[in-house]
Amino acid sequence: MKLTVFTEYTLRTLLDLASQQGRLVTVADIARRHDMAKHHLNKVVHQLGLSGVVRTVRGRNGGIVLALRPADINLGKVVRASEPHFHMTACFDGGQHDCPYALACGLQGVLARASNAFLAELDNVTLADLLPQLPASGLPRNRFDQVIQLVTSD
């Protein structure tokens, strides 16, 4: 399973904000630090703001900051909110009925259990659980990529 770029950017943004210890951070700063496309990052921040996970401050001295404590941000919920679906194969999509194996296939059940196990594991992790790995001064790119690799590896 591979998470979308949107979800990867969401997780990177949350980790970056958590490492900034409540300071306002601009989208441009996050994009530059982590080599992200600013256009896509704006969409991520907008969605995080709508969901109440981040607070946005407009204006010259504005930026974004976590609206919740890292301990209150559950990775399972974040991933569910940012992923459009978890259709590992076409048969998971209710509108798809063209699988020739549909009547005698055991694969769908196995993949459903695997997907549920993946999300259940993320349900056991909060943003705070990842923070001991992160330096207080921010995230060096190589260390941050290791954290993201653990969360987004397929």
N, C-alpha and C positions, 0 to 999 in steps of 0.2 A: 504494500500500500504506500502510496506517495501522497503527501499533503500538497495542496495548491500553493503557489507563490504567495497568494493572499494570506493564507494561514501562516506561512513561514514569516512573512513581514509582520503579521500580528504578534507572533511570539517574540520576534526580535525586538519589536517596539516595546512590548511590555517588560522584557528583560532590561532593555536600555533604561526605561523610565524608573524601574525599581532600583537600578544601580545609581541613579542620580539623587537619591535620598530626598525626594519631595521638591526638587528644584524645577522650575519651568524650563522645558526643553523645546526647541523649535523642530519642526519637521525637517527643515534643511539640515540641522545638526545631525539628526538621526540618520538621514539619507547619506550624508557625507561620511559619517563614522562607519557605516555598515555597507557602503556601496550599494544602496538601494535606489530604485527609480522613484524620484520624488512624486511623480504623478500617481503611481500606484500607492505609495505611502500615504498620500492625502486621502485616498479612498479608505484605507485601513483605519486611519485616525478618525475619519468621519464616522465609520461604523462603531469603533470603540467608544466614541463620544455618545452616539445614540444608545448604546447598550449600557452606558453609565460606568464603564470601567475606567475611562479617562475623563478628565475635565479639561476643556479647552478655554483659553483666555485669549481674546482678540486684542489687537492693537499693537503698537510699537514695541512694547515690552511683554508681549503675549507669548504663548507657547502651550504646551500640554504637560499634564502631570497626572499621575495615577489618582483616581477618585476613590479608590478602595485601598485598604491595606493589602500588601502582597499576600498575606495569609488568607485573605478573603477572595482571592482570585484563583479559581479552580481551572486547571489546564483542560480537563475534560469538557467543561462548559465553554471555554474559550474556543476550543477546536470545533465543537458542535456548532457554535454560532458562526464560525468563519468558513466552514466547509459547506459547499452547496448541497452535497449529498455524500453518502458513503456507498454508492453503487459500485461494488468491486467488479461486477460483471453486469451485462445487460439485463440478466434475469432479476436483478435487484430493483430495477426500474419497473414500477407497476404498469407503465404504458407499453412495455416491450413484451410481446408474446410470440416471438418468432424463433425461439430456441427449439431445435429438433430433439433435445434431450430432456425437455421440461418434465415429462411424465415419469421418467425413471432416473432422474439425476440426484445424486447425493451431494454434489458439490455445493449447491446453494446453502444447505444447512451448515456445512463445514465453514464456508466463507462467512456466513452470518455469525457463527460462534467466534471466529477469529476477529472479525470487526468489533464485536461486542467486548471481547477480551482486551483489544487494543484500547478502546474507549474506557473500559473499566480501570485499566492501569493508569490512564491519564486522570481519571476521577480521583485517584489517590495522591495526586500531586498538586500542590499550590505553587504560586509564583515564589512565595517565601522559601519553599523547599529548595529552590535552585540558587538562592542568593548566597549561601556560604561559599559557593564556588566562584563568586564574582567579586572582583576588587571594588572597594568603595569609590575609587576615583573614576570609575567608568569601565567599559569593556574593551580590552584590547581585541582587535579583530580576530586573531588566531584562537584565543580562548573562547570568545563568543561563538565562533563557528563550531567549536567542539560541542558546546552546549546545544546549539541548534541541531547539529548533526545527530545527537542522541534523540532529540524529540521528533525530527522529521525524516529520519532514515527509513528507507522502504524495505 
